[in-house]
């Protein structure tokens, strides 16, 4: 399928990223296989576009994107059949069907690490974000984030200043600068070597609160791991942490002072099984099983098999673990025995349940919260 066809599919009524991914998994032939499998309203819309594009509402999206592509340099439309499409996204249950891209596509060739955190970092947190992003960039890694205020922007600026790569995934159209205070960072990501902007929303789409959690799945999905630098207990960064675990990616967190409110989210993650990070080597050591495919020499370390053959992390079901918990604290070793899962898997699932507000840790173990969910 070409770019126009992917744009049309992406604009079909009643079809979201997850449903399109389910269609793709069936490997239907274009266009007849798609027409035979799509829901009736989507099939009718596609049939009209194929027969009489000038009468189809889908054609406006196609025309708008073609105009956008021609209006400036370094503009691209990525899709599954594009040579620069990142294979990591295909592992998601709901990858974007298309991505509007602006900048240097070579940023997608480097191994990615997501760096996320609070929008109001302490001076120590900002210093950590800069130092880690700078060293990772110097060692051939691409910093992936959301161009948000705080840790996101600090890390991305440091990576670009070091002459490295950075990808920003936007929660708005590719031509919308949000937050407005990051206009200069937007320009750097658009024009500097190694800088790249991505969005799953058509040009002109304004930022909306609902877009940002969805944006985060792409940030973590493009990355081999996620590093949480500073985060409060109710931080949006913890959503990214949960997504990374759900996607079978590595989760890292920097420790902080017990008295630092902005570090409590990281301490919560560490308590629940995230890898504690002191320096960049702590991250790279944990990612050795990915590097045979994604990390260029001389950084590559021998691995048993490439990513494509790495098994996904099998997490126990929520019901199994929740059924093993009650109002009295249950130690993690008892949970491991009763559910038959490993300690690391148990810790990862407990983290996800805690972020969902279903369980909490108390003296003596874990308890199931009484509130309905």
C-alpha positions as a Markdown table, in Angstrom:
| # | Residue | x | y | z |
|---|---|---|---|---|
| 1 | Unk | 0.0 | 0.0 | 0.0 |
| 2 | Unk | 1.2 | 3.5 | -0.7 |
| 3 | Unk | 1.0 | 6.7 | 1.4 |
| 4 | Unk | -2.4 | 7.8 | -0.1 |
| 5 | Unk | -3.9 | 4.4 | 0.6 |
| 6 | Unk | -2.7 | 4.4 | 4.2 |
| 7 | Unk | -4.0 | 7.9 | 4.7 |
| 8 | Unk | -7.4 | 6.8 | 3.5 |
| 9 | Unk | -7.5 | 3.8 | 5.8 |
| 10 | Unk | -6.4 | 5.9 | 8.7 |
| 11 | Unk | -9.4 | 8.3 | 8.1 |
| 12 | Unk | -12.0 | 5.6 | 7.7 |
| 13 | Unk | -15.0 | 6.1 | 10.0 |
| 14 | Unk | -15.3 | 3.9 | 13.1 |
| 15 | Unk | -11.7 | 2.6 | 12.7 |
| 16 | Unk | -9.1 | 3.4 | 15.4 |
| 17 | Unk | -5.5 | 2.3 | 15.7 |
| 18 | Unk | -6.3 | -1.0 | 17.4 |
| 19 | Unk | -8.9 | -2.1 | 14.8 |
| 20 | Unk | -6.6 | -1.2 | 11.9 |
| 21 | Unk | -3.9 | -3.2 | 13.6 |
| 22 | Unk | -6.3 | -6.2 | 13.8 |
| 23 | Unk | -7.0 | -5.8 | 10.1 |
| 24 | Unk | -3.4 | -5.6 | 9.2 |
| 25 | Unk | -2.7 | -8.8 | 11.2 |
| 26 | Unk | -5.1 | -10.7 | 8.8 |
| 27 | Unk | -2.9 | -9.6 | 5.8 |
| 28 | Unk | -5.8 | -8.8 | 3.5 |
| 29 | Unk | -5.0 | -8.1 | -0.1 |
| 30 | Unk | -5.5 | -4.5 | -1.2 |
| 31 | Unk | -8.2 | -3.4 | -1.8 |
| 32 | Unk | -10.6 | -6.4 | -2.2 |
| 33 | Unk | -9.5 | -8.1 | 1.0 |
| 34 | Unk | -10.0 | -4.9 | 3.0 |
| 35 | Unk | -13.4 | -4.2 | 1.5 |
| 36 | Unk | -14.5 | -7.8 | 2.4 |
| 37 | Unk | -13.3 | -7.6 | 6.0 |
| 38 | Unk | -14.0 | -4.0 | 7.1 |
| 39 | Unk | -17.2 | -3.0 | 8.9 |
| 40 | Unk | -19.9 | -2.0 | 6.5 |
| 41 | Unk | -19.7 | 1.8 | 7.1 |
| 42 | Unk | -15.9 | 1.8 | 6.7 |
| 43 | Unk | -16.1 | -0.5 | 3.7 |
| 44 | Unk | -18.6 | 1.8 | 2.0 |
| 45 | Unk | -16.4 | 4.8 | 2.7 |
| 46 | Unk | -13.4 | 3.1 | 1.2 |
| 47 | Unk | -15.3 | 1.9 | -1.8 |
| 48 | Unk | -16.5 | 5.4 | -2.6 |
| 49 | Unk | -12.9 | 6.7 | -2.2 |
| 50 | Unk | -11.5 | 4.1 | -4.6 |
| 51 | Unk | -14.2 | 4.6 | -7.2 |
| 52 | Unk | -14.8 | 8.4 | -7.0 |
| 53 | Unk | -12.1 | 10.1 | -4.8 |
| 54 | Unk | -13.3 | 13.5 | -5.6 |
| 55 | Unk | -16.7 | 12.8 | -4.0 |
| 56 | Unk | -15.2 | 11.1 | -0.9 |
| 57 | Unk | -14.5 | 13.0 | 2.4 |
| 58 | Unk | -11.4 | 10.8 | 2.8 |
| 59 | Unk | -9.8 | 12.7 | -0.1 |
| 60 | Unk | -9.6 | 15.9 | 1.9 |
| 61 | Unk | -7.3 | 14.3 | 4.4 |
| 62 | Unk | -5.1 | 13.0 | 1.5 |
| 63 | Unk | -5.0 | 16.3 | -0.2 |
| 64 | Unk | -4.2 | 18.2 | 3.0 |
| 65 | Unk | -1.3 | 15.9 | 3.8 |
| 66 | Unk | 0.1 | 16.1 | 0.2 |
| 67 | Unk | 0.0 | 19.9 | 0.4 |
| 68 | Unk | 1.8 | 19.8 | 3.8 |
| 69 | Unk | 4.5 | 17.5 | 2.4 |
| 70 | Unk | 5.2 | 19.9 | -0.4 |
| 71 | Unk | 5.2 | 23.1 | 1.7 |
| 72 | Unk | 8.5 | 22.5 | 3.5 |
| 73 | Unk | 11.7 | 20.4 | 3.6 |
| 74 | Unk | 12.2 | 17.3 | 5.7 |
| 75 | Unk | 8.6 | 16.4 | 5.8 |
| 76 | Unk | 7.5 | 12.8 | 5.5 |
| 77 | Unk | 4.5 | 10.5 | 6.0 |
| 78 | Unk | 5.5 | 7.2 | 7.6 |
| 79 | Unk | 3.5 | 4.0 | 7.4 |
| 80 | Unk | 4.1 | 0.3 | 7.6 |
| 81 | Unk | 5.3 | 0.1 | 4.0 |
| 82 | Unk | 7.7 | 3.0 | 4.3 |
| 83 | Unk | 11.4 | 2.0 | 4.5 |
| 84 | Unk | 11.9 | 4.2 | 7.6 |
| 85 | Unk | 9.0 | 2.8 | 9.6 |
| 86 | Unk | 10.2 | 1.7 | 13.0 |
| 87 | Unk | 9.6 | -2.1 | 13.4 |
| 88 | Unk | 9.3 | -1.7 | 17.2 |
| 89 | Unk | 5.9 | -0.1 | 16.8 |
| 90 | Unk | 4.6 | -3.2 | 15.1 |
| 91 | Unk | 4.8 | -5.0 | 18.4 |
| 92 | Unk | 2.2 | -2.7 | 19.9 |
| 93 | Unk | -1.5 | -3.8 | 20.0 |
| 94 | Unk | -2.5 | -0.4 | 18.7 |
| 95 | Unk | 0.3 | 1.2 | 16.7 |
| 96 | Unk | -0.5 | 4.3 | 14.7 |
| 97 | Unk | -1.5 | 3.6 | 11.1 |
| 98 | Unk | 0.5 | 6.6 | 9.9 |
| 99 | Unk | 2.9 | 9.1 | 11.4 |
| 100 | Unk | 3.4 | 12.6 | 10.2 |
| 101 | Unk | 7.2 | 13.2 | 10.5 |
| 102 | Unk | 9.3 | 16.4 | 10.3 |
| 103 | Unk | 13.1 | 16.4 | 10.6 |
| 104 | Unk | 15.9 | 13.8 | 10.2 |
| 105 | Unk | 14.6 | 10.3 | 9.7 |
| 106 | Unk | 18.0 | 9.0 | 10.6 |
| 107 | Unk | 17.0 | 9.5 | 14.2 |
| 108 | Unk | 14.9 | 6.4 | 13.9 |
| 109 | Unk | 18.0 | 4.3 | 13.1 |
| 110 | Unk | 19.6 | 4.7 | 16.5 |
| 111 | Unk | 18.4 | 2.7 | 19.6 |
| 112 | Unk | 16.0 | 4.7 | 21.5 |
| 113 | Unk | 15.5 | 5.3 | 25.2 |
| 114 | Unk | 12.5 | 7.2 | 26.5 |
| 115 | Unk | 13.2 | 9.8 | 29.2 |
| 116 | Unk | 10.2 | 11.2 | 31.0 |
| 117 | Unk | 9.5 | 13.0 | 34.3 |
| 118 | Unk | 7.9 | 15.9 | 36.0 |
| 119 | Unk | 7.2 | 19.2 | 34.4 |
| 120 | Unk | 8.6 | 20.9 | 37.5 |
| 121 | Unk | 11.9 | 19.2 | 38.1 |
| 122 | Unk | 14.2 | 20.3 | 40.9 |
| 123 | Unk | 17.6 | 21.6 | 40.0 |
| 124 | Unk | 19.0 | 18.2 | 40.8 |
| 125 | Unk | 16.5 | 16.5 | 38.6 |
| 126 | Unk | 17.2 | 18.8 | 35.7 |
| 127 | Unk | 20.9 | 18.2 | 36.2 |
| 128 | Unk | 20.4 | 14.4 | 36.1 |
| 129 | Unk | 18.2 | 14.7 | 32.9 |
| 130 | Unk | 20.9 | 16.7 | 31.2 |
| 131 | Unk | 23.8 | 14.4 | 32.2 |
| 132 | Unk | 22.0 | 11.2 | 31.3 |
| 133 | Unk | 20.8 | 12.5 | 28.0 |
| 134 | Unk | 24.2 | 13.9 | 27.1 |
| 135 | Unk | 26.0 | 10.7 | 27.8 |
| 136 | Unk | 23.5 | 8.5 | 26.1 |
| 137 | Unk | 23.7 | 10.7 | 23.0 |
| 138 | Unk | 27.4 | 10.5 | 23.1 |
| 139 | Unk | 27.2 | 6.7 | 23.2 |
| 140 | Unk | 24.9 | 6.5 | 20.1 |
| 141 | Unk | 21.4 | 6.5 | 21.7 |
| 142 | Unk | 18.4 | 8.5 | 20.7 |
| 143 | Unk | 16.5 | 10.3 | 23.4 |
| 144 | Unk | 12.7 | 9.8 | 22.9 |
| 145 | Unk | 10.2 | 12.0 | 24.7 |
| 146 | Unk | 7.2 | 14.2 | 24.3 |
| 147 | Unk | 8.7 | 17.8 | 24.1 |
| 148 | Unk | 6.8 | 18.6 | 27.3 |
| 149 | Unk | 8.0 | 21.2 | 29.8 |
| 150 | Unk | 10.4 | 20.0 | 32.5 |
| 151 | Unk | 12.3 | 16.7 | 32.2 |
| 152 | Unk | 11.2 | 16.0 | 28.6 |
| 153 | Unk | 12.5 | 19.2 | 27.2 |
| 154 | Unk | 15.6 | 19.3 | 29.3 |
| 155 | Unk | 16.7 | 15.8 | 28.1 |
| 156 | Unk | 15.9 | 16.5 | 24.5 |
| 157 | Unk | 17.8 | 19.8 | 24.5 |
| 158 | Unk | 20.8 | 18.1 | 26.1 |
| 159 | Unk | 20.9 | 15.3 | 23.5 |
| 160 | Unk | 20.8 | 17.7 | 20.6 |
| 161 | Unk | 23.4 | 20.0 | 22.2 |
| 162 | Unk | 25.7 | 17.0 | 22.4 |
| 163 | Unk | 25.3 | 16.4 | 18.7 |
| 164 | Unk | 23.1 | 13.4 | 19.2 |
| 165 | Unk | 19.6 | 12.3 | 18.2 |
| 166 | Unk | 16.2 | 13.0 | 19.8 |
| 167 | Unk | 12.7 | 12.2 | 18.8 |
| 168 | Unk | 9.7 | 14.2 | 20.1 |
| 169 | Unk | 6.2 | 12.6 | 19.8 |
| 170 | Unk | 3.6 | 15.3 | 19.8 |
| 171 | Unk | 0.1 | 15.2 | 21.3 |
| 172 | Unk | -1.2 | 17.5 | 18.5 |
| 173 | Unk | -0.7 | 18.0 | 14.8 |
| 174 | Unk | 2.9 | 18.0 | 13.5 |
| 175 | Unk | 2.5 | 21.7 | 12.6 |
| 176 | Unk | 1.2 | 22.8 | 16.1 |
| 177 | Unk | 3.8 | 23.9 | 18.6 |
| 178 | Unk | 2.7 | 22.8 | 22.1 |
| 179 | Unk | 3.7 | 24.0 | 24.6 |
| 180 | Unk | 4.2 | 27.3 | 22.9 |
| 181 | Unk | 7.2 | 28.0 | 25.2 |
| 182 | Unk | 9.1 | 25.2 | 23.3 |
| 183 | Unk | 9.1 | 26.9 | 20.0 |
| 184 | Unk | 12.9 | 27.0 | 19.9 |
| 185 | Unk | 13.1 | 23.3 | 20.8 |
| 186 | Unk | 10.5 | 22.5 | 18.1 |
| 187 | Unk | 12.7 | 24.3 | 15.5 |
| 188 | Unk | 15.8 | 22.5 | 16.7 |
| 189 | Unk | 14.0 | 19.1 | 16.4 |
| 190 | Unk | 12.8 | 20.1 | 12.9 |
| 191 | Unk | 16.1 | 21.3 | 11.5 |
| 192 | Unk | 19.1 | 19.9 | 13.4 |
| 193 | Unk | 20.8 | 16.7 | 12.3 |
| 194 | Unk | 19.4 | 13.9 | 14.5 |
| 195 | Unk | 16.2 | 15.8 | 15.4 |
| 196 | Unk | 12.8 | 14.5 | 14.5 |
| 197 | Unk | 9.1 | 15.3 | 15.3 |
| 198 | Unk | 6.4 | 12.7 | 15.0 |
| 199 | Unk | 2.6 | 12.8 | 15.3 |
| 200 | Unk | -0.2 | 10.4 | 14.7 |
| 201 | Unk | -2.6 | 13.4 | 14.2 |
| 202 | Unk | -3.2 | 15.3 | 10.9 |
| 203 | Unk | -1.6 | 18.7 | 10.5 |
| 204 | Unk | -3.7 | 21.4 | 12.2 |
| 205 | Unk | -5.0 | 19.2 | 15.1 |
| 206 | Unk | -4.9 | 21.2 | 18.3 |
| 207 | Unk | -3.6 | 19.6 | 21.5 |
| 208 | Unk | -6.2 | 17.9 | 23.7 |
| 209 | Unk | -5.8 | 16.3 | 27.1 |
| 210 | Unk | -7.0 | 12.9 | 25.8 |
| 211 | Unk | -4.2 | 12.9 | 23.2 |
| 212 | Unk | -1.3 | 12.8 | 25.6 |
| 213 | Unk | -1.8 | 9.4 | 27.2 |
| 214 | Unk | -2.1 | 8.0 | 23.7 |
| 215 | Unk | 1.0 | 9.9 | 22.7 |
| 216 | Unk | 2.9 | 8.2 | 25.5 |
| 217 | Unk | 2.4 | 4.7 | 24.1 |
| 218 | Unk | 4.3 | 5.8 | 21.0 |
| 219 | Unk | 7.1 | 7.4 | 23.1 |
| 220 | Unk | 7.6 | 4.1 | 25.0 |
| 221 | Unk | 6.9 | 2.0 | 21.9 |
| 222 | Unk | 9.7 | 3.5 | 20.0 |
| 223 | Unk | 12.1 | 2.9 | 22.9 |
| 224 | Unk | 13.9 | -0.2 | 24.2 |
| 225 | Unk | 13.5 | 1.2 | 27.7 |
| 226 | Unk | 12.0 | 4.1 | 29.7 |
| 227 | Unk | 13.9 | 6.1 | 32.3 |
| 228 | Unk | 11.9 | 8.1 | 34.8 |
| 229 | Unk | 14.1 | 10.9 | 36.1 |
| 230 | Unk | 11.7 | 12.6 | 38.6 |
| 231 | Unk | 8.0 | 12.1 | 39.1 |
| 232 | Unk | 5.5 | 12.9 | 41.7 |
| 233 | Unk | 3.2 | 10.2 | 43.1 |
| 234 | Unk | 0.3 | 11.2 | 40.7 |
| 235 | Unk | 2.5 | 12.0 | 37.8 |
| 236 | Unk | 1.7 | 11.4 | 34.1 |
| 237 | Unk | 5.1 | 9.8 | 33.9 |
| 238 | Unk | 3.8 | 6.8 | 35.8 |
| 239 | Unk | 1.4 | 6.2 | 32.9 |
| 240 | Unk | 4.5 | 6.0 | 30.7 |
| 241 | Unk | 6.0 | 3.6 | 33.2 |
| 242 | Unk | 3.0 | 1.3 | 33.1 |
| 243 | Unk | 2.9 | 1.4 | 29.3 |
| 244 | Unk | 6.6 | 0.4 | 29.1 |
| 245 | Unk | 5.9 | -2.6 | 31.2 |
| 246 | Unk | 2.8 | -3.5 | 29.2 |
| 247 | Unk | 4.8 | -3.4 | 26.1 |
| 248 | Unk | 7.5 | -5.7 | 27.5 |
| 249 | Unk | 10.1 | -2.9 | 27.7 |
| 250 | Unk | 12.6 | -2.2 | 30.4 |
| 251 | Unk | 11.7 | 0.3 | 33.1 |
| 252 | Unk | 14.4 | 2.4 | 34.9 |
| 253 | Unk | 14.1 | 5.0 | 37.7 |
| 254 | Unk | 16.5 | 7.4 | 39.4 |
| 255 | Unk | 16.4 | 7.4 | 43.2 |
| 256 | Unk | 15.8 | 10.6 | 45.1 |
| 257 | Unk | 15.5 | 12.1 | 48.5 |
| 258 | Unk | 12.7 | 10.9 | 50.8 |
| 259 | Unk | 12.0 | 14.6 | 51.4 |
| 260 | Unk | 11.6 | 15.4 | 47.6 |
| 261 | Unk | 8.0 | 15.4 | 46.6 |
| 262 | Unk | 9.1 | 15.2 | 43.0 |
| 263 | Unk | 11.0 | 12.0 | 43.7 |
| 264 | Unk | 8.2 | 10.0 | 45.3 |
| 265 | Unk | 6.9 | 8.6 | 42.0 |
| 266 | Unk | 10.4 | 7.2 | 41.3 |
| 267 | Unk | 10.7 | 5.7 | 44.8 |
| 268 | Unk | 7.3 | 4.1 | 44.2 |
| 269 | Unk | 8.5 | 2.6 | 41.0 |
| 270 | Unk | 11.8 | 1.3 | 42.6 |
| 271 | Unk | 9.8 | -0.2 | 45.5 |
| 272 | Unk | 7.7 | -2.1 | 42.9 |
| 273 | Unk | 10.5 | -3.5 | 40.8 |
| 274 | Unk | 11.9 | -0.9 | 38.5 |
| 275 | Unk | 15.6 | -1.0 | 37.9 |
| 276 | Unk | 17.5 | 1.4 | 40.0 |
| 277 | Unk | 19.9 | 3.6 | 38.0 |
| 278 | Unk | 23.0 | 5.3 | 39.2 |
| 279 | Unk | 24.8 | 5.9 | 35.9 |
| 280 | Unk | 24.3 | 5.1 | 32.2 |
| 281 | Unk | 26.0 | 1.7 | 32.4 |
| 282 | Unk | 23.2 | 0.5 | 34.7 |
| 283 | Unk | 20.8 | 1.0 | 31.8 |
| 284 | Unk | 23.0 | -0.5 | 29.1 |
| 285 | Unk | 23.7 | -3.6 | 31.2 |
| 286 | Unk | 19.9 | -4.2 | 31.5 |
| 287 | Unk | 19.4 | -3.7 | 27.7 |
| 288 | Unk | 22.0 | -6.3 | 26.6 |
| 289 | Unk | 19.4 | -8.7 | 25.4 |
| 290 | Unk | 18.1 | -6.0 | 22.9 |
| 291 | Unk | 21.4 | -4.8 | 21.5 |
| 292 | Unk | 22.3 | -7.4 | 18.9 |
| 293 | Unk | 19.8 | -5.9 | 16.6 |
| 294 | Unk | 19.4 | -2.3 | 17.7 |
| 295 | Unk | 22.7 | -1.0 | 19.1 |
| 296 | Unk | 25.5 | -0.4 | 16.5 |
| 297 | Unk | 29.0 | -1.5 | 17.1 |
| 298 | Unk | 31.1 | -0.8 | 19.1 |
| 299 | Unk | 28.3 | -0.5 | 21.7 |
| 300 | Unk | 26.7 | -3.9 | 20.8 |
| 301 | Unk | 27.1 | -6.7 | 23.3 |
| 302 | Unk | 26.6 | -10.3 | 22.2 |
| 303 | Unk | 23.1 | -11.5 | 22.8 |
| 304 | Unk | 21.5 | -14.9 | 22.5 |
| 305 | Unk | 19.0 | -13.9 | 19.8 |
| 306 | Unk | 17.7 | -10.7 | 18.0 |
| 307 | Unk | 14.7 | -8.8 | 19.2 |
| 308 | Unk | 12.4 | -10.3 | 16.7 |
| 309 | Unk | 12.8 | -13.6 | 18.4 |
| 310 | Unk | 12.8 | -12.4 | 22.0 |
| 311 | Unk | 9.8 | -13.6 | 23.9 |
| 312 | Unk | 7.5 | -11.0 | 25.3 |
| 313 | Unk | 7.2 | -10.7 | 29.1 |
| 314 | Unk | 4.3 | -12.9 | 30.2 |
| 315 | Unk | 2.6 | -11.1 | 33.0 |
| 316 | Unk | 0.1 | -13.0 | 35.2 |
| 317 | Unk | -3.5 | -12.0 | 34.8 |
| 318 | Unk | -4.9 | -9.3 | 37.1 |
| 319 | Unk | -7.5 | -11.8 | 38.5 |
| 320 | Unk | -4.9 | -14.3 | 39.6 |
| 321 | Unk | -2.9 | -11.8 | 41.5 |
| 322 | Unk | -5.9 | -9.9 | 42.9 |
| 323 | Unk | -7.5 | -13.1 | 44.1 |
| 324 | Unk | -4.4 | -13.8 | 46.1 |
| 325 | Unk | -4.6 | -10.5 | 47.9 |
| 326 | Unk | -6.9 | -9.4 | 50.7 |
| 327 | Unk | -7.2 | -6.7 | 53.4 |
| 328 | Unk | -4.3 | -8.2 | 55.3 |
| 329 | Unk | -0.7 | -7.7 | 54.0 |
| 330 | Unk | 0.6 | -10.6 | 51.9 |
| 331 | Unk | 4.4 | -10.8 | 51.5 |
| 332 | Unk | 5.6 | -11.1 | 47.9 |
| 333 | Unk | 7.2 | -14.5 | 48.5 |
| 334 | Unk | 3.7 | -15.9 | 49.4 |
| 335 | Unk | 2.3 | -14.3 | 46.3 |
| 336 | Unk | 5.0 | -15.9 | 44.2 |
| 337 | Unk | 4.1 | -19.3 | 45.7 |
| 338 | Unk | 0.4 | -19.0 | 45.4 |
| 339 | Unk | 0.4 | -17.7 | 41.8 |
| 340 | Unk | 3.3 | -19.8 | 40.5 |
| 341 | Unk | 5.0 | -16.8 | 38.8 |
| 342 | Unk | 8.5 | -15.4 | 39.1 |
| 343 | Unk | 9.4 | -12.6 | 41.5 |
| 344 | Unk | 10.2 | -10.2 | 38.7 |
| 345 | Unk | 6.9 | -10.9 | 37.0 |
| 346 | Unk | 5.0 | -10.5 | 40.2 |
| 347 | Unk | 6.7 | -7.2 | 40.9 |
| 348 | Unk | 5.9 | -5.8 | 37.5 |
| 349 | Unk | 2.2 | -6.8 | 37.7 |
| 350 | Unk | 1.9 | -5.4 | 41.2 |
| 351 | Unk | 3.3 | -2.1 | 39.9 |
| 352 | Unk | 0.7 | -2.0 | 37.2 |
| 353 | Unk | -2.1 | -2.7 | 39.7 |
| 354 | Unk | -0.8 | -0.1 | 42.1 |
| 355 | Unk | -0.7 | 2.5 | 39.3 |
| 356 | Unk | -4.4 | 1.5 | 38.6 |
| 357 | Unk | -5.2 | 2.1 | 42.3 |
| 358 | Unk | -6.2 | -1.5 | 42.9 |
| 359 | Unk | -3.4 | -2.5 | 45.4 |
| 360 | Unk | -1.0 | -0.9 | 47.7 |
| 361 | Unk | 2.0 | -1.9 | 49.8 |
| 362 | Unk | 1.9 | -1.8 | 53.6 |
| 363 | Unk | 4.2 | -3.0 | 56.3 |
| 364 | Unk | 4.3 | -6.8 | 55.9 |
| 365 | Unk | 3.3 | -7.0 | 52.3 |
| 366 | Unk | 0.7 | -6.1 | 49.7 |
| 367 | Unk | -3.0 | -5.5 | 50.2 |
| 368 | Unk | -6.0 | -5.3 | 47.9 |
| 369 | Unk | -7.8 | -2.0 | 48.1 |
| 370 | Unk | -11.5 | -2.1 | 49.0 |
| 371 | Unk | -12.6 | 0.5 | 46.4 |
| 372 | Unk | -14.5 | -0.9 | 43.4 |
| 373 | Unk | -12.8 | -0.9 | 40.0 |
